[in-house]
Amino acid sequence: MKQSLDLNAFSRVLCDKGYDGYFTTQAAYPGKLKDSLREYLEACVKGIETLKTELLLTGYLQWSGDDKPSVECLLWVKHERGNFELQKMDIVRKDQFGLPLKRCSLTGLSAESVPKASEAAALVKEAAAQKTIQSGRRFKF
């Protein structure tokens, strides 16, 4: 079920679910979720940006440094008249070089129905790689 929320309610619901790290809005305006969205909207009012109805927020669910794998979260959000509605979410596990290892897309979401950040990260965990290591198989090249 779709649900439109104002900026405060939208960011509060997502932060309560663990999406409390840093995000960018439209590949700019880094900061906490609410701050990033607010800065983007202020830039639109100032004429620096063109107000869009479809926004892309990007952040990390897991980050251990540049030389380690990470889990990235991409949120597509509809924005109309000061209200925000979550449309789609992609969770991507990347290796230390930024190449995708596993991806999961969730659609038909609302801010209330989005999984907790830890649950979202678990959707792209390295189960296949762990099984290969545990099986002790060796491959010849």
Buried (B, 14 or more C-beta within 10 A) or exposed (E): EEBBBEBEBBBBBBBEBBBBBBBBBBEEBBBBBBBBBBBBBEBBEEEEBEEEEEBBBBBBBBBEEEEEBBBBBBBBBBBEEEBBBBBBBBBBBBEEEEEEBBBBEBEEBBBEEBBEBEEBBBBBEEEEEEEEEEEEEEEEE
